[in-house]
Amino acid sequence: MRSDCKSDRTRTMCFLLVMLVFAPALAQDYTAIRQQWRDSLRAVTAGILRDSIIRQDGDSMKLWWTTYGEKPADGRSLWISLHGGGGTTPEVNDQQWRNQMHLYRPKEGVYVAPRSPIEAWDMWCQQPIDSMYRVLIRTMMAHYDVNPDKVYILGYSAGGDGVWRMAPRMADHWAAASMMAGHPGDVRLENLLNTPFMIWCGALDAAYDRNKLDRERGLQMDSLRQTCPDGYVHETHIMEGKGHWMDREDAAALPWMAQFKRQAWPKHVIWQQEAVLRPTFYWLEAPREELSRGKRVDAIVEGNVINITRCDYSELTLYLSDELVNLRKPVTVKLRGKRVFKGKLKPSADTYRQSLYERQDPRFAAPCKLTVKNN
C-alpha cells in the first residue's frame, strides 16, 4: 500500500483498503480461536455429561436434565432450577430434588435440576457453588448447543434463597432470574441493573418473615427502577391466599423470563462486590488483591465515551469490543469527569484468545483491553 495518503479522500480509501485486507483475517482468527476453545471444552466436560456429576474440590453436584421443544436457530435455552430443603437430612433434600425435576416445564430449552452438594440453608450460595454453576453452563454449551445469552436461574424455598443471592452475584451470567418463596437476607440488588428479576411469595408465607421481606425487596426494586429507568426490569408477585406453596401459579415466571436475553455488553453497569468476591463483571476487571465486599464500580458508555463515575479500586481494566464502542474510532475514558485516556485501540487475536480462555464465555471474548489508573 502507498504511503503518500495526503488528502482526506485518499486517507479514507487507504483505511478501507486496510480494513478489507486485515478485518477478514482477524475475523477468521476469532472463529478459529472459538472453535479451538469449543473443541477443548467438549473434551474437558465429557466426563460430566457421562456421569451426570460435577466434581470440584471434594464436592459433588449431581445433575438431572431433560430437553423441551425444538432447538432454535440461535441455540437452546438453559434453565437452572434449584430445589428446596436446606438444613435438613439428605433424604429430605433428595425428595425436594426429585420434586424440582418436574416442578417447571419451559416451552423450549435444557431444563437442569442439580442436587445441592451441601445440606444447609445456604446450600445454593456457599462459595464453591459459583464455579459449579459456571461449569454447568459450559457443559451444556459444549454438548447441547446452549446459547450463553439464554441462561435462566430459578429456585423454590431454599432454592429461592439461592436465587436471591446468586442473581446479583452472577448477574452477568443470567438472561433473567426468578425467586420463588425464598428469604432475601442482607443481599444487595444493585447488580441487577441489566438482569430482569421476578419475586414470587405467598402472602401467608410468614415463616422467617418471608412475605414481609420479599414485599419490601419488591419495593426496593421499584425504587431502583425509578433511579435508573434504563434497567431494573422486574415484577413482584405476593400471592394472596397462598402460603409457602403457591399451587404452581409461579410457573408463569418461565414465559416471562424467556422473552429476555442476556445483555453481554451493557452500556450501563453497576458492580458491587457481594459475599463471594469476583475480579470480573461484564466488561470490567478489578485487581484481585483489592477485592472486598461492598466495593463498587459505576460505568456508563455514551457513544465512544466511557464514563466511570465511581471506582473503589486503584485501577480498572476495561475489555472492549465493537458491541460496546466503535473500535475503528478513538475511545475516550473519563474517571469522575476527568479524561484519563483518549486514543484508538488495536484489536488483537491474542487479547481475544486470552479473554475467552480466562472468562470461559465466548460472549465475553474481547479483542481489546485497556487499564486505567485511579489516582
TORKOL-4160 file (C-alpha; in steps of 0.2 Angstrom, whole numbers, padded with zeros to 4 digits, m for minus):
375
<pt num="1" X="0000" Y="0000" Z="0000"/>
<pt num="2" X="0006" Y="0018" Z="m0004"/>
<pt num="3" X="0012" Y="0029" Z="0010"/>
<pt num="4" X="0008" Y="0046" Z="0002"/>
<pt num="5" X="m0011" Y="0046" Z="0008"/>
<pt num="6" X="m0012" Y="0065" Z="0009"/>
<pt num="7" X="m0030" Y="0070" Z="0005"/>
<pt num="8" X="m0045" Y="0065" Z="0016"/>
<pt num="9" X="m0052" Y="0056" Z="0002"/>
<pt num="10" X="m0036" Y="0046" Z="m0001"/>
<pt num="11" X="m0034" Y="0043" Z="0018"/>
<pt num="12" X="m0051" Y="0036" Z="0018"/>
<pt num="13" X="m0048" Y="0025" Z="0004"/>
<pt num="14" X="m0032" Y="0019" Z="0012"/>
<pt num="15" X="m0041" Y="0015" Z="0028"/>
<pt num="16" X="m0054" Y="0005" Z="0019"/>
<pt num="17" X="m0041" Y="m0005" Z="0010"/>
<pt num="18" X="m0033" Y="m0009" Z="0026"/>
<pt num="19" X="m0049" Y="m0015" Z="0033"/>
<pt num="20" X="m0053" Y="m0025" Z="0018"/>
<pt num="21" X="m0036" Y="m0034" Z="0019"/>
<pt num="22" X="m0035" Y="m0036" Z="0038"/>
<pt num="23" X="m0053" Y="m0037" Z="0045"/>
<pt num="24" X="m0057" Y="m0054" Z="0037"/>
<pt num="25" X="m0041" Y="m0061" Z="0043"/>
<pt num="26" X="m0045" Y="m0055" Z="0061"/>
<pt num="27" X="m0062" Y="m0062" Z="0059"/>
<pt num="28" X="m0055" Y="m0079" Z="0054"/>
<pt num="29" X="m0043" Y="m0079" Z="0068"/>
<pt num="30" X="m0058" Y="m0076" Z="0081"/>
<pt num="31" X="m0068" Y="m0090" Z="0073"/>
<pt num="32" X="m0053" Y="m0102" Z="0074"/>
<pt num="33" X="m0050" Y="m0097" Z="0092"/>
<pt num="34" X="m0068" Y="m0100" Z="0097"/>
<pt num="35" X="m0068" Y="m0117" Z="0088"/>
<pt num="36" X="m0052" Y="m0122" Z="0096"/>
<pt num="37" X="m0059" Y="m0117" Z="0113"/>
<pt num="38" X="m0076" Y="m0127" Z="0110"/>
<pt num="39" X="m0067" Y="m0142" Z="0105"/>
<pt num="40" X="m0056" Y="m0142" Z="0121"/>
<pt num="41" X="m0072" Y="m0138" Z="0131"/>
<pt num="42" X="m0081" Y="m0154" Z="0124"/>
<pt num="43" X="m0066" Y="m0165" Z="0129"/>
<pt num="44" X="m0065" Y="m0157" Z="0147"/>
<pt num="45" X="m0083" Y="m0159" Z="0150"/>
<pt num="46" X="m0086" Y="m0176" Z="0143"/>
<pt num="47" X="m0085" Y="m0184" Z="0160"/>
<pt num="48" X="m0098" Y="m0173" Z="0167"/>
<pt num="49" X="m0110" Y="m0177" Z="0154"/>
<pt num="50" X="m0106" Y="m0196" Z="0156"/>
<pt num="51" X="m0108" Y="m0197" Z="0175"/>
<pt num="52" X="m0121" Y="m0183" Z="0177"/>
<pt num="53" X="m0110" Y="m0176" Z="0191"/>
<pt num="54" X="m0099" Y="m0160" Z="0193"/>
<pt num="55" X="m0085" Y="m0164" Z="0205"/>
<pt num="56" X="m0074" Y="m0150" Z="0212"/>
<pt num="57" X="m0063" Y="m0148" Z="0227"/>
<pt num="58" X="m0071" Y="m0163" Z="0236"/>
<pt num="59" X="m0089" Y="m0158" Z="0232"/>
<pt num="60" X="m0100" Y="m0167" Z="0220"/>
<pt num="61" X="m0116" Y="m0159" Z="0212"/>
<pt num="62" X="m0127" Y="m0172" Z="0204"/>
<pt num="63" X="m0137" Y="m0167" Z="0188"/>
<pt num="64" X="m0153" Y="m0172" Z="0181"/>
<pt num="65" X="m0159" Y="m0164" Z="0165"/>
<pt num="66" X="m0171" Y="m0165" Z="0150"/>
<pt num="67" X="m0174" Y="m0155" Z="0135"/>
<pt num="68" X="m0190" Y="m0147" Z="0129"/>
<pt num="69" X="m0195" Y="m0141" Z="0112"/>
<pt num="70" X="m0185" Y="m0139" Z="0095"/>
<pt num="71" X="m0168" Y="m0131" Z="0096"/>
<pt num="72" X="m0170" Y="m0113" Z="0089"/>
<pt num="73" X="m0158" Y="m0106" Z="0076"/>
<pt num="74" X="m0148" Y="m0096" Z="0089"/>
<pt num="75" X="m0146" Y="m0111" Z="0101"/>
<pt num="76" X="m0155" Y="m0118" Z="0115"/>
<pt num="77" X="m0160" Y="m0110" Z="0132"/>
<pt num="78" X="m0154" Y="m0117" Z="0148"/>
<pt num="79" X="m0164" Y="m0117" Z="0164"/>
<pt num="80" X="m0156" Y="m0120" Z="0180"/>
<pt num="81" X="m0169" Y="m0125" Z="0193"/>
<pt num="82" X="m0164" Y="m0125" Z="0212"/>
<pt num="83" X="m0173" Y="m0137" Z="0224"/>
<pt num="84" X="m0179" Y="m0133" Z="0241"/>
<pt num="85" X="m0175" Y="m0142" Z="0258"/>
<pt num="86" X="m0159" Y="m0134" Z="0265"/>
<pt num="87" X="m0153" Y="m0138" Z="0283"/>
<pt num="88" X="m0161" Y="m0155" Z="0284"/>
<pt num="89" X="m0157" Y="m0173" Z="0281"/>
<pt num="90" X="m0150" Y="m0179" Z="0264"/>
<pt num="91" X="m0166" Y="m0189" Z="0262"/>
<pt num="92" X="m0177" Y="m0174" Z="0263"/>
<pt num="93" X="m0166" Y="m0164" Z="0251"/>
<pt num="94" X="m0166" Y="m0179" Z="0239"/>
<pt num="95" X="m0185" Y="m0179" Z="0239"/>
<pt num="96" X="m0185" Y="m0160" Z="0236"/>
<pt num="97" X="m0173" Y="m0163" Z="0222"/>
<pt num="98" X="m0184" Y="m0176" Z="0214"/>
<pt num="99" X="m0199" Y="m0164" Z="0215"/>
<pt num="100" X="m0189" Y="m0150" Z="0207"/>
<pt num="101" X="m0186" Y="m0161" Z="0192"/>
<pt num="102" X="m0204" Y="m0159" Z="0186"/>
<pt num="103" X="m0209" Y="m0144" Z="0195"/>
<pt num="104" X="m0207" Y="m0132" Z="0180"/>
<pt num="105" X="m0208" Y="m0135" Z="0161"/>
<pt num="106" X="m0201" Y="m0122" Z="0149"/>
<pt num="107" X="m0208" Y="m0121" Z="0132"/>
<pt num="108" X="m0190" Y="m0124" Z="0125"/>
<pt num="109" X="m0173" Y="m0127" Z="0132"/>
<pt num="110" X="m0162" Y="m0139" Z="0143"/>
<pt num="111" X="m0170" Y="m0140" Z="0160"/>
<pt num="112" X="m0157" Y="m0144" Z="0173"/>
<pt num="113" X="m0161" Y="m0149" Z="0191"/>
<pt num="114" X="m0145" Y="m0150" Z="0201"/>
<pt num="115" X="m0144" Y="m0159" Z="0218"/>
<pt num="116" X="m0135" Y="m0147" Z="0230"/>
<pt num="117" X="m0118" Y="m0154" Z="0236"/>
<pt num="118" X="m0122" Y="m0146" Z="0253"/>
<pt num="119" X="m0135" Y="m0149" Z="0267"/>
<pt num="120" X="m0138" Y="m0132" Z="0273"/>
<pt num="121" X="m0150" Y="m0117" Z="0272"/>
<pt num="122" X="m0137" Y="m0108" Z="0261"/>
<pt num="123" X="m0133" Y="m0123" Z="0251"/>
<pt num="124" X="m0136" Y="m0114" Z="0234"/>
<pt num="125" X="m0125" Y="m0099" Z="0238"/>
<pt num="126" X="m0110" Y="m0105" Z="0248"/>
<pt num="127" X="m0093" Y="m0101" Z="0239"/>
<pt num="128" X="m0090" Y="m0117" Z="0230"/>
<pt num="129" X="m0106" Y="m0116" Z="0221"/>
<pt num="130" X="m0102" Y="m0101" Z="0210"/>
<pt num="131" X="m0089" Y="m0111" Z="0199"/>
<pt num="132" X="m0100" Y="m0126" Z="0198"/>
<pt num="133" X="m0114" Y="m0115" Z="0190"/>
<pt num="134" X="m0101" Y="m0109" Z="0178"/>
<pt num="135" X="m0095" Y="m0127" Z="0174"/>
<pt num="136" X="m0114" Y="m0132" Z="0172"/>
<pt num="137" X="m0116" Y="m0118" Z="0159"/>
<pt num="138" X="m0101" Y="m0123" Z="0149"/>
<pt num="139" X="m0105" Y="m0141" Z="0149"/>
<pt num="140" X="m0122" Y="m0138" Z="0142"/>
<pt num="141" X="m0115" Y="m0125" Z="0129"/>
<pt num="142" X="m0102" Y="m0139" Z="0123"/>
<pt num="143" X="m0114" Y="m0153" Z="0122"/>
<pt num="144" X="m0132" Y="m0146" Z="0119"/>
<pt num="145" X="m0128" Y="m0130" Z="0109"/>
<pt num="146" X="m0134" Y="m0119" Z="0123"/>
<pt num="147" X="m0134" Y="m0100" Z="0119"/>
<pt num="148" X="m0125" Y="m0092" Z="0134"/>
<pt num="149" X="m0136" Y="m0077" Z="0132"/>
<pt num="150" X="m0151" Y="m0088" Z="0136"/>
<pt num="151" X="m0147" Y="m0095" Z="0153"/>
<pt num="152" X="m0160" Y="m0093" Z="0166"/>
<pt num="153" X="m0160" Y="m0097" Z="0185"/>
<pt num="154" X="m0174" Y="m0100" Z="0196"/>
<pt num="155" X="m0177" Y="m0109" Z="0213"/>
<pt num="156" X="m0190" Y="m0113" Z="0226"/>
<pt num="157" X="m0189" Y="m0111" Z="0245"/>
<pt num="158" X="m0170" Y="m0114" Z="0249"/>
<pt num="159" X="m0168" Y="m0113" Z="0230"/>
<pt num="160" X="m0176" Y="m0096" Z="0231"/>
<pt num="161" X="m0164" Y="m0091" Z="0245"/>
<pt num="162" X="m0150" Y="m0096" Z="0232"/>
<pt num="163" X="m0158" Y="m0086" Z="0218"/>
<pt num="164" X="m0159" Y="m0070" Z="0230"/>
<pt num="165" X="m0140" Y="m0071" Z="0232"/>
<pt num="166" X="m0134" Y="m0079" Z="0215"/>
<pt num="167" X="m0145" Y="m0067" Z="0204"/>
<pt num="168" X="m0135" Y="m0052" Z="0209"/>
<pt num="169" X="m0118" Y="m0061" Z="0212"/>
<pt num="170" X="m0118" Y="m0068" Z="0195"/>
<pt num="171" X="m0129" Y="m0056" Z="0186"/>
<pt num="172" X="m0118" Y="m0055" Z="0171"/>
<pt num="173" X="m0122" Y="m0074" Z="0168"/>
<pt num="174" X="m0141" Y="m0073" Z="0168"/>
<pt num="175" X="m0153" Y="m0068" Z="0154"/>
<pt num="176" X="m0166" Y="m0067" Z="0169"/>
<pt num="177" X="m0169" Y="m0074" Z="0186"/>
<pt num="178" X="m0185" Y="m0079" Z="0196"/>
<pt num="179" X="m0185" Y="m0081" Z="0215"/>
<pt num="180" X="m0199" Y="m0092" Z="0222"/>
<pt num="181" X="m0203" Y="m0092" Z="0241"/>
<pt num="182" X="m0186" Y="m0088" Z="0247"/>
<pt num="183" X="m0178" Y="m0077" Z="0260"/>
<pt num="184" X="m0168" Y="m0062" Z="0254"/>
<pt num="185" X="m0157" Y="m0060" Z="0270"/>
<pt num="186" X="m0145" Y="m0045" Z="0268"/>
<pt num="187" X="m0142" Y="m0046" Z="0249"/>
<pt num="188" X="m0140" Y="m0030" Z="0239"/>
<pt num="189" X="m0149" Y="m0028" Z="0222"/>
<pt num="190" X="m0139" Y="m0015" Z="0213"/>
<pt num="191" X="m0130" Y="m0028" Z="0202"/>
<pt num="192" X="m0147" Y="m0032" Z="0194"/>
<pt num="193" X="m0147" Y="m0017" Z="0183"/>
<pt num="194" X="m0146" Y="m0027" Z="0167"/>
<pt num="195" X="m0154" Y="m0043" Z="0174"/>
<pt num="196" X="m0173" Y="m0045" Z="0173"/>
<pt num="197" X="m0179" Y="m0052" Z="0190"/>
<pt num="198" X="m0195" Y="m0059" Z="0197"/>
<pt num="199" X="m0201" Y="m0061" Z="0215"/>
<pt num="200" X="m0214" Y="m0074" Z="0220"/>
<pt num="201" X="m0220" Y="m0076" Z="0238"/>
<pt num="202" X="m0236" Y="m0082" Z="0246"/>
<pt num="203" X="m0245" Y="m0068" Z="0256"/>
<pt num="204" X="m0247" Y="m0080" Z="0270"/>
<pt num="205" X="m0229" Y="m0087" Z="0270"/>
<pt num="206" X="m0224" Y="m0079" Z="0286"/>
<pt num="207" X="m0210" Y="m0091" Z="0291"/>
<pt num="208" X="m0194" Y="m0081" Z="0294"/>
<pt num="209" X="m0205" Y="m0065" Z="0288"/>
<pt num="210" X="m0203" Y="m0071" Z="0270"/>
<pt num="211" X="m0219" Y="m0062" Z="0265"/>
<pt num="212" X="m0214" Y="m0046" Z="0273"/>
<pt num="213" X="m0196" Y="m0046" Z="0267"/>
<pt num="214" X="m0200" Y="m0051" Z="0249"/>
<pt num="215" X="m0213" Y="m0037" Z="0248"/>
<pt num="216" X="m0200" Y="m0025" Z="0254"/>
<pt num="217" X="m0187" Y="m0030" Z="0242"/>
<pt num="218" X="m0200" Y="m0028" Z="0228"/>
<pt num="219" X="m0202" Y="m0010" Z="0234"/>
<pt num="220" X="m0183" Y="m0008" Z="0233"/>
<pt num="221" X="m0183" Y="m0014" Z="0215"/>
<pt num="222" X="m0197" Y="m0001" Z="0212"/>
<pt num="223" X="m0185" Y="0012" Z="0219"/>
<pt num="224" X="m0170" Y="0006" Z="0209"/>
<pt num="225" X="m0181" Y="0007" Z="0193"/>
<pt num="226" X="m0185" Y="0025" Z="0197"/>
<pt num="227" X="m0167" Y="0030" Z="0199"/>
<pt num="228" X="m0161" Y="0020" Z="0183"/>
<pt num="229" X="m0176" Y="0019" Z="0171"/>
<pt num="230" X="m0165" Y="0011" Z="0158"/>
<pt num="231" X="m0164" Y="m0005" Z="0169"/>
<pt num="232" X="m0170" Y="m0015" Z="0184"/>
<pt num="233" X="m0184" Y="m0024" Z="0174"/>
<pt num="234" X="m0194" Y="m0033" Z="0187"/>
<pt num="235" X="m0210" Y="m0040" Z="0193"/>
<pt num="236" X="m0216" Y="m0043" Z="0211"/>
<pt num="237" X="m0230" Y="m0056" Z="0215"/>
<pt num="238" X="m0236" Y="m0058" Z="0233"/>
<pt num="239" X="m0249" Y="m0071" Z="0230"/>
<pt num="240" X="m0265" Y="m0068" Z="0241"/>
<pt num="241" X="m0272" Y="m0083" Z="0250"/>
<pt num="242" X="m0256" Y="m0093" Z="0247"/>
<pt num="243" X="m0244" Y="m0099" Z="0260"/>
<pt num="244" X="m0227" Y="m0107" Z="0256"/>
<pt num="245" X="m0234" Y="m0117" Z="0242"/>
<pt num="246" X="m0241" Y="m0107" Z="0228"/>
<pt num="247" X="m0250" Y="m0121" Z="0219"/>
<pt num="248" X="m0239" Y="m0119" Z="0204"/>
<pt num="249" X="m0245" Y="m0101" Z="0199"/>
<pt num="250" X="m0227" Y="m0096" Z="0200"/>
<pt num="251" X="m0224" Y="m0106" Z="0184"/>
<pt num="252" X="m0229" Y="m0090" Z="0175"/>
<pt num="253" X="m0212" Y="m0084" Z="0178"/>
<pt num="254" X="m0205" Y="m0095" Z="0164"/>
<pt num="255" X="m0213" Y="m0087" Z="0149"/>
<pt num="256" X="m0209" Y="m0070" Z="0157"/>
<pt num="257" X="m0191" Y="m0074" Z="0158"/>
<pt num="258" X="m0190" Y="m0082" Z="0141"/>
<pt num="259" X="m0193" Y="m0066" Z="0132"/>
<pt num="260" X="m0176" Y="m0059" Z="0138"/>
<pt num="261" X="m0159" Y="m0062" Z="0133"/>
<pt num="262" X="m0143" Y="m0058" Z="0142"/>
<pt num="263" X="m0135" Y="m0041" Z="0138"/>
<pt num="264" X="m0117" Y="m0047" Z="0137"/>
<pt num="265" X="m0111" Y="m0029" Z="0133"/>
<pt num="266" X="m0122" Y="m0017" Z="0143"/>
<pt num="267" X="m0119" Y="0002" Z="0141"/>
<pt num="268" X="m0123" Y="0005" Z="0160"/>
<pt num="269" X="m0115" Y="m0006" Z="0173"/>
<pt num="270" X="m0116" Y="m0006" Z="0192"/>
<pt num="271" X="m0105" Y="m0018" Z="0200"/>
<pt num="272" X="m0105" Y="m0021" Z="0219"/>
<pt num="273" X="m0095" Y="m0035" Z="0227"/>
<pt num="274" X="m0105" Y="m0047" Z="0236"/>
<pt num="275" X="m0101" Y="m0061" Z="0249"/>
<pt num="276" X="m0091" Y="m0071" Z="0236"/>
<pt num="277" X="m0078" Y="m0059" Z="0228"/>
<pt num="278" X="m0076" Y="m0058" Z="0209"/>
<pt num="279" X="m0062" Y="m0050" Z="0199"/>
<pt num="280" X="m0073" Y="m0048" Z="0184"/>
<pt num="281" X="m0091" Y="m0042" Z="0180"/>
<pt num="282" X="m0097" Y="m0040" Z="0162"/>
<pt num="283" X="m0083" Y="m0030" Z="0153"/>
<pt num="284" X="m0074" Y="m0024" Z="0169"/>
<pt num="285" X="m0060" Y="m0031" Z="0179"/>
<pt num="286" X="m0053" Y="m0026" Z="0196"/>
<pt num="287" X="m0037" Y="m0030" Z="0205"/>
<pt num="288" X="m0039" Y="m0047" Z="0214"/>
<pt num="289" X="m0029" Y="m0041" Z="0229"/>
<pt num="290" X="m0041" Y="m0026" Z="0232"/>
<pt num="291" X="m0057" Y="m0036" Z="0232"/>
<pt num="292" X="m0068" Y="m0034" Z="0247"/>
<pt num="293" X="m0087" Y="m0034" Z="0250"/>
<pt num="294" X="m0096" Y="m0018" Z="0246"/>
<pt num="295" X="m0083" Y="m0011" Z="0234"/>
<pt num="296" X="m0092" Y="m0004" Z="0219"/>
<pt num="297" X="m0089" Y="0002" Z="0201"/>
<pt num="298" X="m0102" Y="0013" Z="0191"/>
<pt num="299" X="m0099" Y="0015" Z="0172"/>
<pt num="300" X="m0109" Y="0022" Z="0158"/>
<pt num="301" X="m0105" Y="0021" Z="0139"/>
<pt num="302" X="m0111" Y="0035" Z="0128"/>
<pt num="303" X="m0105" Y="0034" Z="0110"/>
<pt num="304" X="m0087" Y="0031" Z="0111"/>
<pt num="305" X="m0085" Y="0039" Z="0128"/>
<pt num="306" X="m0084" Y="0028" Z="0144"/>
<pt num="307" X="m0088" Y="0037" Z="0160"/>
<pt num="308" X="m0083" Y="0029" Z="0176"/>
<pt num="309" X="m0092" Y="0039" Z="0189"/>
<pt num="310" X="m0087" Y="0028" Z="0204"/>
<pt num="311" X="m0072" Y="0016" Z="0206"/>
<pt num="312" X="m0066" Y="0009" Z="0223"/>
<pt num="313" X="m0050" Y="0002" Z="0216"/>
<pt num="314" X="m0033" Y="0009" Z="0212"/>
<pt num="315" X="m0035" Y="0004" Z="0193"/>
<pt num="316" X="m0048" Y="m0004" Z="0182"/>
<pt num="317" X="m0046" Y="m0015" Z="0166"/>
<pt num="318" X="m0059" Y="m0012" Z="0153"/>
<pt num="319" X="m0062" Y="m0026" Z="0140"/>
<pt num="320" X="m0069" Y="m0018" Z="0124"/>
<pt num="321" X="m0077" Y="m0024" Z="0108"/>
<pt num="322" X="m0087" Y="m0017" Z="0094"/>
<pt num="323" X="m0103" Y="m0021" Z="0104"/>
<pt num="324" X="m0099" Y="m0008" Z="0117"/>
<pt num="325" X="m0089" Y="0005" Z="0107"/>
<pt num="326" X="m0084" Y="0008" Z="0089"/>
<pt num="327" X="m0066" Y="0002" Z="0089"/>
<pt num="328" X="m0062" Y="0010" Z="0072"/>
<pt num="329" X="m0063" Y="0027" Z="0081"/>
<pt num="330" X="m0054" Y="0034" Z="0096"/>
<pt num="331" X="m0061" Y="0029" Z="0113"/>
<pt num="332" X="m0062" Y="0041" Z="0127"/>
<pt num="333" X="m0062" Y="0036" Z="0146"/>
<pt num="334" X="m0067" Y="0048" Z="0159"/>
<pt num="335" X="m0065" Y="0044" Z="0178"/>
<pt num="336" X="m0076" Y="0055" Z="0189"/>
<pt num="337" X="m0077" Y="0068" Z="0174"/>
<pt num="338" X="m0058" Y="0069" Z="0171"/>
<pt num="339" X="m0051" Y="0062" Z="0155"/>
<pt num="340" X="m0039" Y="0048" Z="0158"/>
<pt num="341" X="m0037" Y="0041" Z="0141"/>
<pt num="342" X="m0041" Y="0045" Z="0123"/>
<pt num="343" X="m0035" Y="0035" Z="0108"/>
<pt num="344" X="m0038" Y="0021" Z="0096"/>
<pt num="345" X="m0036" Y="0004" Z="0101"/>
<pt num="346" X="m0028" Y="m0010" Z="0091"/>
<pt num="347" X="m0038" Y="m0026" Z="0090"/>
<pt num="348" X="m0028" Y="m0042" Z="0094"/>
<pt num="349" X="m0031" Y="m0060" Z="0092"/>
<pt num="350" X="m0020" Y="m0063" Z="0107"/>
<pt num="351" X="m0031" Y="m0052" Z="0118"/>
<pt num="352" X="m0047" Y="m0061" Z="0111"/>
<pt num="353" X="m0039" Y="m0078" Z="0115"/>
<pt num="354" X="m0034" Y="m0073" Z="0132"/>
<pt num="355" X="m0051" Y="m0066" Z="0137"/>
<pt num="356" X="m0060" Y="m0081" Z="0130"/>
<pt num="357" X="m0050" Y="m0093" Z="0140"/>
<pt num="358" X="m0050" Y="m0083" Z="0156"/>
<pt num="359" X="m0069" Y="m0079" Z="0156"/>
<pt num="360" X="m0074" Y="m0096" Z="0148"/>
<pt num="361" X="m0088" Y="m0087" Z="0139"/>
<pt num="362" X="m0087" Y="m0083" Z="0120"/>
<pt num="363" X="m0099" Y="m0068" Z="0123"/>
<pt num="364" X="m0086" Y="m0060" Z="0134"/>
<pt num="365" X="m0071" Y="m0063" Z="0122"/>
<pt num="366" X="m0064" Y="m0046" Z="0118"/>
<pt num="367" X="m0051" Y="m0040" Z="0105"/>
<pt num="368" X="m0045" Y="m0025" Z="0115"/>
<pt num="369" X="m0042" Y="m0021" Z="0133"/>
<pt num="370" X="m0037" Y="m0005" Z="0142"/>
<pt num="371" X="m0031" Y="m0002" Z="0160"/>
<pt num="372" X="m0034" Y="0015" Z="0168"/>
<pt num="373" X="m0027" Y="0021" Z="0184"/>
<pt num="374" X="m0037" Y="0029" Z="0198"/>
<pt num="375" X="m0026" Y="0042" Z="0205"/>
